[in-house]
Amino acid sequence: MPYILISTQIRLENGPTNVGDEFSDPAVMNYLGARKTTMLGNNFSEYHVDDPPRLVLDKLEKIGFRVMTMTGVGQTLVWCLHKETE
């Protein structure tokens, strides 16, 4: 999968960071040390890490991902990353 969205709440810049959904690449999620959780009342799962977004971005850069864009949505910060396919 060439795209990843990561996000965090504005008051939680030091973590945790949401790093994927239930369809995310398991190899990348394992590399990040992410755990898959389903919040009570949701019918979908998400991957989370305790690291702050800066460390997650550094790790993803090491395996070829680049930030395409970043934005704030309400109280949430969101980064979109892309990895070129061979």
Solvent accessible surface area in square Angstrom, and as a share of the most:
residue,aa,sasa,rsa
1,M,135,0.60
2,P,48,0.30
3,Y,126,0.48
4,I,17,0.09
5,L,111,0.55
6,I,1,0.00
7,S,18,0.12
8,T,3,0.02
9,Q,77,0.34
10,I,57,0.29
11,R,213,0.78
12,L,73,0.36
13,E,91,0.41
14,N,120,0.61
15,G,11,0.11
16,P,59,0.37
17,T,0,0.00
18,N,43,0.22
19,V,0,0.00
20,G,16,0.16
21,D,68,0.35
22,E,62,0.28
23,F,143,0.60
24,S,18,0.11
25,D,47,0.24
26,P,99,0.62
27,A,71,0.55
28,V,17,0.10
29,M,3,0.01
30,N,124,0.63
31,Y,94,0.36
32,L,7,0.03
33,G,57,0.55
34,A,20,0.16
35,R,113,0.41
36,K,108,0.46
37,T,49,0.28
38,T,80,0.47
39,M,115,0.51
40,L,187,0.93
41,G,80,0.77
42,N,56,0.29
43,N,146,0.75
44,F,85,0.36
45,S,14,0.09
46,E,45,0.20
47,Y,28,0.11
48,H,25,0.11
49,V,4,0.02
50,D,101,0.52
51,D,38,0.20
52,P,32,0.20
53,P,8,0.05
54,R,154,0.56
55,L,67,0.33
56,V,1,0.00
57,L,34,0.17
58,D,57,0.29
59,K,63,0.27
60,L,0,0.00
61,E,95,0.43
62,K,161,0.68
63,I,52,0.26
64,G,30,0.29
65,F,4,0.02
66,R,132,0.48
67,V,76,0.44
68,M,115,0.51
69,T,80,0.47
70,M,86,0.38
71,T,67,0.39
72,G,47,0.45
73,V,92,0.53
74,G,68,0.66
75,Q,117,0.52
76,T,30,0.17
77,L,35,0.17
78,V,31,0.18
79,W,31,0.11
80,C,27,0.16
81,L,2,0.01
82,H,34,0.15
83,K,64,0.27
84,E,134,0.60
85,T,104,0.61
86,E,205,0.92
